[in-house]
């Protein structure tokens, strides 16, 4: 779930209440969720939004950039966006 999609358009103000729940509807709830971002800066906001919407997850604070720097880091590519 991209961080900008969790905010009011043109601002950094995150959705609240029902808008937040609707935004996070595509997030799977039947298995653990790991939230991350490219650099690790926005991920706490995504994680907190998930918790506030009643979801569970863990925050990977290293960022995707750090993860991909490892030679053997597993990566799964999606063919359809969430």
N, C-alpha and C positions, 0 to 999 in steps of 0.2 A: 504494500500500500504506500504509494509515494506521499511523502510529507506534505507537499503543496496541496494535494487533494483533501487533506484533513483540515484546511484552513479556509476562511472566507476568501473568495477571490480577490486578488490584489492586496491582501494583507497577510500578516503573520498570526492573526487571531484564530485560534483553533475552534472548530465546531464544538458545540456543547449539547447536552441532552439528547433529544431524539435525532437531531441532525448527525451527531457523532455516531450513534448506534447504526443509523442507516448507512453512513459512510463505511463503517467497519463490517457490514453484513457479509461481504465476500470472504472475510477472513475465516478459515476453517476453525471449528471449535472442537472437533472430535479427536484432535491430536495436539501435542505441545506446539506452540508457536514461538519462533525465534525472530525478534525484530532487529533490524540493522539498517544502516544507511551507508552512503559512500564513504564518509569520513569519520563518522561516529558523533557528529555534533547534534544532529536532529533526532537521533534515535530515542533519547529519553522522552521527548514529547510524544512520539509515536507509542512508546511503551506505556506511558501514563494514560494516554487516550484509550488504549486497549483495556487497561485495568478499570478505568472509569466507566467503560461501556460494558463491564461485566465479564471481560475475557481474561485469559491467563496467558502469560508468556514470559520469556526470558529476553534480556537485552544483551546483544553482542556489541560491546562498546568499542571494539577495535575498528569497525568499519569494513566495508567490502574491499576497499583498496588494500588494507592490511591482509585480509583473508586471501585475496588473489595473489599476493606476493609469495605465498607458500607454494612450493613446487607440487606438493601432493594434496593440496586442499581440495576436497570434493566440491563440485559445482554442478547443479542441475539447472538446465536451461528450459524455460517454459516456451511453449509455442503460442499460447494464448495469454493475454494479460489478465490480471485479477481485476 
